[in-house]
Amino acid sequence: MVKVDHAVPQATTESGGLRRDVGLIGLMWASVGSIIGSGWLYGAEKAVVVAGPAAIVSWVIGAVAIVLLALVHAELGGMFPVAGGTARYPHYAFGGLAGMSFGWFSWLQAATVAPIEVEAMIGYAGHWEWAQGLQHADGTLTGAGLTTAVLLMALFVGVNFFGVRALAHTNSAATWWKIAVPLGAIFVIAAGNFHASNFTSEGFAPFGAKGMLGAISSSGIIFALLGFEQAIQLAGESRNPKRDLPRATLGSVAIGAVIYILLQVVFIAALPHASFAHGWAKLDFPGISGPWAGLATLVGLGWLGWVLYIDAIISPGGTGLIYTTATSRVSYGLAKNGYAPKAFARTDKRGVPWFGLLMSFVTGVICFLPFPSWQELVGFITSASVLMYAGAPLAYGVFADRLPRHERPYRLPGGRFVSPLSFVVANLIIYWAGWDTLWRLGFAILLGYVLLGSYAWYATRKRLPDAPRLDFRAAQWLPGYLLGLGLISWLGGFGGRGTIPLWWDILVVAAFSLGIYYWARATASSTQAIERSIEEVVVTDAPAH
C-alpha cells in the first residue's frame, strides 16, 4: 500500500518543479472561473431554441451528470493530488496506452477552449462599431479579427508567465466579477419582466424528449458546466491538496449549476411573446447575437446591456486565461509520464512550464483558422471533455478493488454504484452530441495516436530513460470502447442512421457502458504496477525546496 502526503509547504525553488502557492479559494475560483465563461452568455438562448422551455430540464439533467462526475473526481483528486490529474488517473489504473489516450483527450479539450472563448469575446464585441469588421457574416474571422484573436491569446499566455500566484490573484478578481454580473442580471431582469405564461404558451416541450436530450450536448449546456477539473489540474500547485481539492471541486459545481439554471428560467420568462410567436426554433429579437445584452436592452434596461457587453469581454477572457494554464499543466503531466518530449515538463524560475505555454499559444492560433463560430465547436469540445472525464470512473473502480486502504481524504458515499453510473452518464452525453460531431472527434483522436504514438516509438527505440511502458493487456478494452461508441452513434437517431430508436438507444448505451466498465476493471493493472506508477510520479513531481 502506498500512502503519500502531498501537502508540502510552499516551495521557493528556482527551477525544476511546480510551486505550491494556491489555497482553497484559488482552487475553487479556478474551477468557477472556468465554468462561468462564454457559456452563460450564449447557453440559455441556444438551449431554448433546441428544447423550448424544457431546456430547464436539460440543465437539471446536465447538472446532475456533472455532479456525478465531479463526485468521482473529488475522491480521486484527494487521493492523487498531482498536476494534470485527469490525464494521470487512467495511467495509474491501466498503464501506458490508456494513460496516453486519456492524456490526449484531456489536452485536446483544454487546448481548444481558450480559442473558443476568444471567439466569444470577438462575437459580442461586434455590438461596437469599431469591432464590426472583425468577423464575416458566417462568423469566421477577418484579417483584423485574426490579428485581434492572436493578440488575445498572447495576453493569456503572458499573464501565465508571471506564475501561478499571479494567475490565482488575477483569476480570483475576474471570478468575483463573473459571479456578480450574471446574478445581478438574473434579479434585475426578473424583477419587472417575469412572464410565467412563457413556459406553456407555445408548449413546454415543443421538440419532445429528443430536443430536450439533444440540447444537453449540442446547445452548450454541458460545455457551460465543464471546468470543475481545473482545481484538479492545479493539484501539483496546491498548498493543501488533500483537504482543498474535494471542497473546491464540489463547491464549484454547486455554484455553477445554481447560476445556470436560474439564468435559463429568467431568460425564458423575460422574453416578450412576440420574440417566439412563430415557435421557439425561430426565436428572434433585436440584439439576439448577444442574447443577454440584447434582452436587457429590449426590456428597457439599456444600462444593464452595457454592463453585459463589458462582461462579454471579462467572463470569456477569464475562462480562456485559466484554460491556457490547464493546457500547459496537462502537457506537463504527459511529459512526466513519458508520453511527450521532456521540454513540456521544463519550468522556469517561477515554476511555470514555459514550453507548454508556448505550445498552447501556437495551438490556439492554429485553431482560429477552421472555427466558423462559437457554437460550431461546442459539441466537439463537449464530447472531448466528457471522453476525458470518462477515464475517472473507470479508474475509480480499479482503485476501489486494487487500493482499498489507500488514504482517501474524501470518500464518496456509495462509490461502487456512483462510479459505473457516472460512466454510463458520460457516454450518454457523448452520444447525444450526435454523429456529425463524433466522427470529427474520431479523426482528432487518430491524430493524437499518430503524434504521441510516434514519440513513444522514438523514445522506446532510442531507449530513453522515460520511455513509456505501453500496457496493451490492461487497455485491451479501449479500442472496443472507442469503436463501439462510434458505431452506436452512427446507428442512433442523433445525426446517425436512426436504426436504433429513441429510448432503446439509451438502453443500448447503458448496457454497452456497463460492459466496458467491468471489462476494464477485470483487465486493469495489478496492485503492484499501480503502486509503482504512483511512486514514480511522487518522485518526479516532488517540488524542490
C-alpha positions as CSV (number, residue, x, y, z in Angstrom):
1,M,0.0,0.0,0.0
2,V,1.2,3.5,-0.9
3,K,0.4,6.4,1.4
4,V,2.0,9.7,0.5
5,D,1.4,13.1,2.0
6,H,1.5,15.7,-0.8
7,A,0.5,18.6,1.5
8,V,4.0,20.0,1.4
9,P,4.9,23.6,2.3
10,Q,5.2,26.3,-0.3
11,A,8.2,25.8,-2.5
12,T,10.7,28.5,-3.2
13,T,12.5,26.6,-5.9
14,E,14.4,28.4,-8.6
15,S,13.9,25.6,-11.1
16,G,12.8,22.1,-11.6
17,G,9.3,21.9,-10.0
18,L,5.9,23.4,-9.7
19,R,5.4,25.8,-6.8
20,R,2.6,25.1,-4.2
21,D,1.2,28.6,-3.9
22,V,-2.6,28.0,-4.4
23,G,-5.1,27.8,-1.5
24,L,-8.7,26.7,-1.3
25,I,-10.2,29.9,-2.8
26,G,-7.6,30.0,-5.6
27,L,-8.5,26.4,-6.5
28,M,-12.3,26.9,-6.3
29,W,-12.1,30.1,-8.2
30,A,-10.0,28.4,-10.9
31,S,-12.9,26.0,-11.4
32,V,-15.7,28.5,-11.0
33,G,-13.9,30.9,-13.4
34,S,-13.8,28.1,-16.0
35,I,-17.5,27.1,-15.5
36,I,-18.8,30.7,-15.9
37,G,-17.4,31.8,-19.2
38,S,-19.0,32.3,-22.6
39,G,-21.5,29.5,-21.7
40,W,-23.6,31.9,-19.6
41,L,-23.6,34.5,-22.4
42,Y,-25.0,32.1,-25.1
43,G,-26.2,28.9,-23.3
44,A,-29.7,29.9,-22.3
45,E,-30.6,31.2,-25.8
46,K,-29.1,28.2,-27.7
47,A,-30.8,25.7,-25.3
48,V,-34.3,27.2,-25.6
49,V,-34.1,27.2,-29.4
50,V,-33.3,23.4,-29.3
51,A,-35.6,22.3,-26.5
52,G,-38.1,25.1,-25.8
53,P,-38.8,25.8,-22.1
54,A,-38.0,22.1,-21.4
55,A,-34.4,23.4,-21.6
56,I,-34.7,23.9,-17.9
57,V,-35.0,20.1,-17.5
58,S,-32.0,19.8,-19.8
59,W,-30.0,22.0,-17.5
60,V,-31.0,19.9,-14.5
61,I,-30.1,16.7,-16.2
62,G,-26.7,18.2,-17.3
63,A,-26.1,19.5,-13.7
64,V,-26.8,16.0,-12.2
65,A,-24.5,14.4,-14.8
66,I,-21.7,16.8,-14.0
67,V,-22.2,16.4,-10.2
68,L,-21.8,12.6,-10.6
69,L,-18.6,13.0,-12.5
70,A,-17.3,15.7,-10.0
71,L,-18.0,13.4,-7.1
72,V,-15.8,10.7,-8.6
73,H,-13.1,13.3,-9.3
74,A,-13.3,14.7,-5.8
75,E,-12.2,11.4,-4.3
76,L,-9.5,10.8,-6.9
77,G,-8.2,14.4,-6.5
78,G,-7.7,13.9,-2.8
79,M,-6.1,10.5,-3.3
80,F,-3.7,11.7,-6.0
81,P,-3.1,15.5,-5.9
82,V,-0.7,15.7,-8.9
83,A,-0.6,18.2,-11.7
84,G,-2.7,17.3,-14.7
85,G,-4.6,14.8,-12.6
86,T,-7.4,13.9,-15.1
87,A,-4.7,12.8,-17.5
88,R,-3.0,10.6,-14.9
89,Y,-5.7,8.5,-13.2
90,P,-6.1,6.2,-16.3
91,H,-2.3,5.9,-16.4
92,Y,-2.2,4.6,-12.9
93,A,-5.1,2.2,-13.4
94,F,-4.5,0.9,-16.9
95,G,-0.9,1.6,-17.8
96,G,0.7,3.5,-20.7
97,L,-1.6,3.0,-23.6
98,A,-4.7,4.1,-21.7
99,G,-2.8,6.9,-20.0
100,M,-1.5,8.2,-23.3
101,S,-5.1,8.1,-24.8
102,F,-6.9,9.9,-22.0
103,G,-4.0,12.3,-21.7
104,W,-4.6,13.3,-25.3
105,F,-8.3,13.6,-24.7
106,S,-7.5,15.9,-21.8
107,W,-5.1,18.0,-23.7
108,L,-7.4,18.2,-26.8
109,Q,-10.2,19.6,-24.6
110,A,-8.1,22.1,-22.8
111,A,-6.2,23.4,-25.8
112,T,-9.3,24.3,-27.8
113,V,-11.3,26.0,-25.1
114,A,-9.3,29.2,-25.0
115,P,-9.7,29.9,-28.7
116,I,-13.5,29.4,-28.3
117,E,-13.6,32.0,-25.5
118,V,-11.6,34.4,-27.7
119,E,-14.2,33.8,-30.5
120,A,-17.0,34.6,-28.0
121,M,-15.3,37.8,-26.9
122,I,-14.9,39.0,-30.5
123,G,-18.5,37.9,-31.3
124,Y,-20.0,40.0,-28.5
125,A,-17.7,42.9,-29.3
126,G,-19.4,43.2,-32.7
127,H,-22.0,45.4,-30.9
128,W,-19.5,48.2,-31.0
129,E,-18.9,49.9,-34.4
130,W,-15.1,49.7,-34.1
131,A,-15.3,45.8,-33.8
132,Q,-17.8,45.1,-36.6
133,G,-15.1,44.4,-39.1
134,L,-13.6,41.5,-37.0
135,Q,-15.9,38.8,-38.3
136,H,-17.5,37.8,-41.6
137,A,-21.3,37.2,-41.8
138,D,-20.8,33.5,-41.3
139,G,-18.8,34.0,-38.1
140,T,-15.3,33.4,-39.5
141,L,-12.6,35.9,-38.6
142,T,-11.5,38.6,-40.9
143,G,-7.8,39.5,-41.2
144,A,-8.3,42.1,-38.5
145,G,-10.2,39.6,-36.4
146,L,-7.5,37.0,-36.7
147,T,-4.9,39.6,-35.5
148,T,-7.1,40.5,-32.6
149,A,-7.6,36.9,-31.7
150,V,-3.8,36.2,-31.8
151,L,-3.2,39.2,-29.5
152,L,-5.7,38.0,-27.0
153,M,-4.2,34.5,-26.9
154,A,-0.8,36.2,-26.4
155,L,-2.3,38.1,-23.4
156,F,-3.5,34.8,-21.8
157,V,0.0,33.3,-22.2
158,G,1.7,36.5,-20.9
159,V,-0.3,36.5,-17.7
160,N,0.5,32.8,-17.1
161,F,4.2,33.6,-17.4
162,F,4.0,35.6,-14.2
163,G,3.5,32.4,-12.3
164,V,0.6,30.6,-10.6
165,R,0.3,33.0,-7.7
166,A,-0.2,36.0,-10.1
167,L,-2.6,33.8,-12.1
168,A,-4.6,32.9,-9.0
169,H,-4.9,36.6,-7.9
170,T,-5.9,37.7,-11.5
171,N,-8.4,34.9,-11.9
172,S,-9.9,35.4,-8.4
173,A,-10.6,39.1,-9.2
174,A,-12.2,38.2,-12.5
175,T,-14.3,35.4,-11.0
176,W,-15.8,37.7,-8.4
177,W,-17.0,39.9,-11.3
178,K,-18.1,36.8,-13.3
179,I,-20.3,35.7,-10.5
180,A,-21.7,39.1,-9.6
181,V,-22.8,40.1,-13.1
182,P,-25.0,37.0,-14.0
183,L,-26.5,37.0,-10.6
184,G,-27.3,40.8,-10.9
185,A,-28.8,40.2,-14.4
186,I,-31.0,37.4,-13.0
187,F,-32.5,39.6,-10.3
188,V,-32.7,42.9,-12.1
189,I,-34.3,41.4,-15.3
190,A,-36.7,39.1,-13.4
191,A,-37.9,41.9,-11.1
192,G,-40.1,43.5,-13.7
193,N,-40.1,41.1,-16.6
194,F,-41.2,37.7,-15.3
195,H,-44.0,36.3,-17.5
196,A,-44.9,32.8,-16.2
197,S,-47.1,32.2,-19.3
198,N,-44.0,32.0,-21.5
199,F,-43.3,28.5,-20.2
200,T,-46.5,27.0,-21.6
201,S,-47.9,29.3,-24.3
202,E,-46.1,27.6,-27.1
203,G,-45.8,24.3,-25.3
204,F,-43.3,23.4,-22.6
205,A,-41.5,20.7,-24.6
206,P,-42.3,21.5,-28.3
207,F,-39.5,19.3,-29.6
208,G,-40.1,16.4,-27.3
209,A,-37.6,14.2,-25.4
210,K,-35.2,14.2,-28.4
211,G,-34.9,18.0,-28.3
212,M,-34.5,18.0,-24.5
213,L,-31.8,15.4,-24.5
214,G,-30.0,16.8,-27.6
215,A,-29.8,20.2,-26.0
216,I,-27.6,18.8,-23.2
217,S,-24.7,18.3,-25.6
218,S,-25.3,20.3,-28.7
219,S,-26.5,23.6,-27.4
220,G,-23.8,24.3,-24.9
221,I,-25.3,23.1,-21.6
222,I,-22.5,20.6,-20.8
223,F,-20.0,22.9,-22.3
224,A,-21.1,25.6,-19.9
225,L,-20.9,23.4,-16.9
226,L,-17.5,22.0,-17.7
227,G,-14.5,23.3,-15.8
228,F,-14.6,21.8,-12.3
229,E,-11.5,19.8,-13.2
230,Q,-9.3,22.9,-13.2
231,A,-8.8,22.7,-9.5
232,I,-7.6,19.1,-10.0
233,Q,-5.3,20.1,-12.9
234,L,-3.6,22.6,-10.4
235,A,-3.3,19.9,-7.7
236,G,0.5,20.0,-8.0
237,E,0.5,23.7,-7.0
238,S,-2.0,23.4,-4.1
239,R,-0.8,24.2,-0.6
240,N,-3.1,21.6,1.0
241,P,-4.5,19.5,-1.9
242,K,-5.9,16.6,0.2
243,R,-8.1,19.0,2.1
244,D,-8.9,21.6,-0.5
245,L,-9.3,19.6,-3.8
246,P,-12.6,17.9,-2.9
247,R,-14.1,21.1,-1.5
248,A,-13.1,23.2,-4.5
249,T,-14.4,20.6,-7.0
250,L,-17.8,20.1,-5.4
251,G,-18.2,23.8,-4.4
252,S,-17.5,25.0,-7.9
253,V,-20.1,22.6,-9.5
254,A,-22.8,23.7,-7.0
255,I,-22.2,27.4,-7.7
256,G,-22.2,27.0,-11.4
257,A,-25.3,24.7,-11.6
258,V,-27.4,27.1,-9.5
259,I,-26.4,30.1,-11.6
260,Y,-27.0,28.4,-14.9
261,I,-30.5,27.0,-14.0
262,L,-31.6,30.4,-12.7
263,L,-30.3,32.1,-15.9
264,Q,-32.4,29.7,-18.1
265,V,-35.5,30.3,-16.1
266,V,-35.2,34.1,-16.2
267,F,-34.3,34.2,-19.9
268,I,-37.4,32.3,-20.9
269,A,-39.7,34.3,-18.5
270,A,-38.4,37.7,-19.6
271,L,-38.8,37.3,-23.3
272,P,-41.6,39.3,-25.0
273,H,-44.1,36.9,-26.5
274,A,-43.5,38.4,-30.0
275,S,-39.9,37.1,-30.0
276,F,-41.1,33.4,-30.0
277,A,-44.6,33.8,-31.5
278,H,-43.5,31.7,-34.6
279,G,-42.1,28.9,-32.4
280,W,-39.0,28.6,-30.2
281,A,-36.9,27.4,-33.1
282,K,-37.4,30.8,-34.7
283,L,-36.7,32.8,-31.6
284,D,-35.6,36.3,-32.7
285,F,-35.3,39.8,-31.3
286,P,-33.1,42.9,-31.8
287,G,-29.6,42.2,-30.5
288,I,-30.0,38.4,-30.3
289,S,-26.4,37.9,-31.5
290,G,-25.5,38.9,-27.9
291,P,-28.5,37.3,-26.3
292,W,-28.4,38.6,-22.7
293,A,-27.3,42.1,-23.5
294,G,-29.9,42.3,-26.3
295,L,-32.6,41.1,-24.0
296,A,-31.6,43.6,-21.3
297,T,-31.8,46.4,-23.9
298,L,-35.1,45.0,-25.3
299,V,-36.9,45.2,-21.9
300,G,-35.7,48.8,-21.3
301,L,-32.5,48.1,-19.2
302,G,-30.0,49.7,-21.6
303,W,-27.5,50.4,-18.8
304,L,-27.5,46.7,-17.9
305,G,-27.0,45.8,-21.6
306,W,-23.8,47.9,-21.5
307,V,-22.6,46.1,-18.4
308,L,-23.2,42.7,-20.1
309,Y,-21.3,43.8,-23.2
310,I,-18.4,44.6,-20.9
311,D,-18.8,41.3,-19.1
312,A,-18.7,39.6,-22.5
313,I,-15.0,40.5,-22.5
314,I,-14.3,39.7,-18.9
315,S,-16.1,36.3,-18.5
316,P,-14.8,34.6,-21.6
317,G,-11.4,36.2,-21.0
318,G,-11.1,34.7,-17.5
319,T,-12.1,31.3,-18.7
320,G,-9.6,31.5,-21.6
321,L,-6.9,32.5,-19.1
322,I,-7.4,29.5,-16.9
323,Y,-7.7,27.0,-19.7
324,T,-4.4,28.3,-21.1
325,T,-3.0,27.4,-17.7
326,A,-4.7,24.0,-17.8
327,T,-3.3,23.2,-21.3
328,S,0.3,23.7,-20.1
329,R,-0.3,21.6,-17.0
330,V,-1.8,18.7,-18.9
331,S,1.1,18.7,-21.3
332,Y,3.4,18.8,-18.2
333,G,1.7,15.7,-16.9
334,L,2.0,14.0,-20.3
335,A,5.7,14.7,-20.3
336,K,6.1,13.5,-16.8
337,N,4.6,10.2,-17.7
338,G,6.8,9.9,-20.8
339,Y,4.2,10.4,-23.5
340,A,5.5,13.7,-24.7
341,P,9.0,15.3,-25.0
342,K,10.6,16.4,-21.7
343,A,10.6,20.0,-23.0
344,F,6.9,20.2,-21.9
345,A,8.0,19.4,-18.3
346,R,10.6,22.2,-18.1
347,T,9.8,25.0,-15.7
348,D,11.3,28.5,-15.3
349,K,12.3,30.2,-12.0
350,R,8.6,30.9,-11.2
351,G,7.7,27.2,-11.6
352,V,5.9,27.8,-14.9
353,P,6.0,25.1,-17.6
354,W,7.0,27.6,-20.2
355,F,7.3,25.4,-23.3
356,G,3.8,24.0,-22.7
357,L,2.5,27.6,-22.5
358,L,4.2,28.5,-25.8
359,M,2.7,25.4,-27.5
360,S,-0.8,26.3,-26.1
361,F,-0.4,29.7,-27.9
362,V,0.6,28.0,-31.2
363,T,-2.3,25.6,-30.9
364,G,-4.7,28.4,-30.2
365,V,-3.6,30.4,-33.2
366,I,-4.0,27.3,-35.5
367,C,-7.5,26.7,-34.1
368,F,-8.7,30.1,-35.1
369,L,-8.4,29.2,-38.8
370,P,-11.1,26.5,-39.1
371,F,-13.5,27.7,-36.4
372,P,-16.5,29.4,-38.0
373,S,-18.4,30.4,-34.8
374,W,-18.7,29.8,-31.1
375,Q,-21.4,27.1,-31.3
376,E,-19.9,25.2,-34.2
377,L,-17.3,23.7,-31.8
378,V,-19.4,23.3,-28.7
379,G,-20.5,19.8,-29.4
380,F,-16.9,18.8,-30.3
381,I,-15.4,20.2,-27.1
382,T,-18.2,18.7,-25.0
383,S,-17.5,15.2,-26.4
384,A,-13.7,15.6,-26.0
385,S,-14.2,16.8,-22.4
386,V,-16.6,14.1,-21.4
387,L,-14.5,11.5,-23.0
388,M,-11.6,12.8,-20.8
389,Y,-13.9,12.7,-17.8
390,A,-15.0,9.1,-18.5
391,G,-11.5,7.8,-17.6
392,A,-12.0,8.8,-13.9
393,P,-15.0,6.5,-13.2
394,L,-13.1,3.6,-14.9
395,A,-10.0,4.4,-12.7
396,Y,-12.2,4.7,-9.6
397,G,-13.5,1.2,-10.0
398,V,-10.0,-0.1,-10.3
399,F,-8.7,1.7,-7.3
400,A,-11.6,0.5,-5.2
401,D,-10.5,-3.0,-6.0
402,R,-6.7,-2.7,-6.0
403,L,-6.1,0.1,-3.4
404,P,-8.9,-0.3,-0.9
405,R,-6.8,1.0,2.0
406,H,-5.2,3.9,0.2
407,E,-5.6,7.2,2.0
408,R,-8.8,9.0,0.9
409,P,-9.4,12.5,2.4
410,Y,-12.8,12.4,0.8
411,R,-14.6,9.1,0.4
412,L,-17.6,9.1,-2.0
413,P,-20.7,7.5,-0.4
414,G,-21.9,4.7,-2.5
415,G,-18.9,5.0,-4.8
416,R,-19.2,1.5,-6.2
417,F,-22.7,2.4,-7.5
418,V,-22.0,6.1,-8.4
419,S,-18.8,5.2,-10.4
420,P,-20.4,2.9,-13.1
421,L,-23.5,5.2,-13.2
422,S,-21.3,8.2,-13.9
423,F,-19.6,6.3,-16.7
424,V,-22.9,5.5,-18.2
425,V,-24.0,9.2,-18.0
426,A,-20.7,10.3,-19.5
427,N,-21.2,8.1,-22.5
428,L,-24.8,9.2,-22.9
429,I,-23.6,12.8,-23.1
430,I,-21.1,11.9,-25.8
431,Y,-23.8,10.0,-27.7
432,W,-26.2,12.9,-27.6
433,A,-23.6,15.2,-29.2
434,G,-24.5,13.4,-32.4
435,W,-22.7,11.5,-35.2
436,D,-21.7,14.7,-37.1
437,T,-19.6,15.7,-34.1
438,L,-18.3,12.3,-33.1
439,W,-16.8,11.3,-36.5
440,R,-14.8,14.6,-36.4
441,L,-13.7,13.7,-32.9
442,G,-12.6,10.4,-34.2
443,F,-10.2,12.0,-36.6
444,A,-8.8,14.1,-33.8
445,I,-8.3,11.0,-31.7
446,L,-6.4,9.3,-34.5
447,L,-4.2,12.4,-34.9
448,G,-3.3,12.1,-31.2
449,Y,-2.3,8.5,-31.6
450,V,0.0,9.4,-34.5
451,L,1.7,12.2,-32.6
452,L,2.0,10.6,-29.1
453,G,2.5,7.2,-30.6
454,S,5.4,8.4,-32.7
455,Y,7.1,9.9,-29.7
456,A,6.6,6.7,-27.7
457,W,8.0,4.6,-30.5
458,Y,11.0,7.0,-30.8
459,A,11.6,7.0,-27.0
460,T,11.5,3.2,-26.9
461,R,13.7,2.8,-30.0
462,K,16.3,5.2,-28.5
463,R,16.0,3.6,-25.1
464,L,15.3,6.9,-23.4
465,P,15.0,6.6,-19.6
466,D,11.5,8.0,-19.6
467,A,10.2,5.8,-22.5
468,P,6.6,4.9,-21.6
469,R,5.5,1.4,-20.9
470,L,2.5,0.8,-23.1
471,D,0.5,-1.9,-21.4
472,F,-1.7,-3.3,-24.1
473,R,-3.2,-6.0,-21.9
474,A,-4.5,-3.6,-19.3
475,A,-6.0,-1.4,-22.0
476,Q,-7.4,-4.1,-24.2
477,W,-10.9,-2.7,-23.7
478,L,-10.0,0.7,-25.1
479,P,-10.3,0.0,-28.9
480,G,-13.6,-1.7,-28.3
481,Y,-14.8,1.3,-26.3
482,L,-14.0,3.9,-28.8
483,L,-15.1,2.0,-31.9
484,G,-18.3,0.7,-30.2
485,L,-19.4,4.1,-29.0
486,G,-18.8,5.4,-32.6
487,L,-20.8,2.5,-34.0
488,I,-23.8,3.2,-31.7
489,S,-23.7,6.9,-32.6
490,W,-23.7,6.0,-36.3
491,L,-26.7,3.7,-35.9
492,G,-28.6,6.1,-33.5
493,G,-31.0,8.9,-34.0
494,F,-28.8,11.8,-33.1
495,G,-27.4,12.6,-36.5
496,G,-27.0,8.9,-37.3
497,R,-28.9,6.4,-39.5
498,G,-31.8,6.2,-37.0
499,T,-31.6,2.4,-36.9
500,I,-31.8,2.3,-33.1
501,P,-35.0,4.2,-32.0
502,L,-35.1,6.8,-29.1
503,W,-35.2,5.2,-25.6
504,W,-33.8,1.9,-27.0
505,D,-30.6,3.8,-27.8
506,I,-30.3,4.9,-24.2
507,L,-30.6,1.3,-23.1
508,V,-28.0,0.2,-25.6
509,V,-25.6,2.9,-24.5
510,A,-26.1,2.0,-20.8
511,A,-25.6,-1.8,-21.4
512,F,-22.5,-1.1,-23.6
513,S,-21.1,1.2,-21.0
514,L,-21.5,-1.3,-18.1
515,G,-19.9,-4.0,-20.2
516,I,-16.9,-1.8,-20.9
517,Y,-16.7,-0.7,-17.2
518,Y,-16.5,-4.2,-15.8
519,W,-14.2,-5.4,-18.7
520,A,-11.8,-2.6,-17.8
521,R,-11.9,-3.4,-14.1
522,A,-11.2,-7.1,-14.8
523,T,-8.1,-6.4,-17.0
524,A,-6.6,-3.4,-15.2
525,S,-3.1,-3.2,-14.0
526,S,-2.0,-5.2,-10.9
527,T,-1.8,-3.6,-7.5
528,Q,2.0,-3.7,-7.7
529,A,2.0,-1.9,-11.1
530,I,-0.3,0.8,-9.8
531,E,1.7,1.4,-6.7
532,R,4.9,1.6,-8.9
533,S,3.3,4.2,-11.2
534,I,2.2,6.3,-8.2
535,E,5.7,6.2,-6.6
536,E,7.3,7.2,-9.9
537,V,5.0,10.3,-10.1
538,V,5.6,11.2,-6.4
539,V,9.4,11.2,-7.1
540,T,9.2,13.2,-10.4
541,D,6.6,15.7,-9.2
542,A,8.0,16.5,-5.8
543,P,8.8,20.2,-5.6
544,A,12.3,21.3,-4.8
545,H,12.9,23.2,-1.5
